[in-house]
Amino acid sequence: MAVEVRSRALWLVALLLMQTCCLVSGQARFCPNLQPYVQWLGRWKAACQPQNNVSWFASCSWITCECLWEALAAPVAQDELAPCFQEALVQSLLEQDVKWFVTSLLRTCRPHTDELSKPCGKCDKYREFNDCDGASSPFP
C-alpha cells in the first residue's frame, strides 16, 4: 500500500511538471543538457541520502543546507529543470530512488524545504550580505 501511495505521489509530481513547465509561448520546452542533468540529479540525491537508508518519506530531517545547496550545481537554467525532469521521465533515465527523492523534496517536504531556503533562513548562503540579524532586514 505504501508503494502504491508513493507511486501515485510520483505521478502527481510528473503530471504537475508536465502541465506547468513545458509550454512557453505556445512552444514545447526541451532539455538542452539531458545527460548532465540526469547525472547531477543522481549526485544531488546522493548528497541528500538519509542515514541508514531511511525512507525519503519517513521524515524531512534528511534535508540539510548542504543538500539544498547541491541544487545550485544544476547543469541547466532554473526554467529548464522541469522540462529536463519530464524528458528524463519519458526516456526512463531516472532510477526509482531518484524519483522518490524528487517527490519527497518537492511535495512531502516542500514546507520544510521552503522554510530552510527562504531569504535569511537557516540555509540562506547570503545571510551575511542580507543583514539578516540587523534591524534593517527587508525580510520577515
Secondary structure, DSSP 8 states (H G I E B T S, - for coil): -HHHHHHHHHHHHHHHHHHHHSEETTEE---TTHHHHHHHHHHHHHHH--GGG--TTT-STT--HHHHHGGGG-SS-GGGHHHHHHHHHHTT-S-HHHHHHHHIIIIITHHHHHHHHSTTSTT-TTTTTTTTTSTT-S--
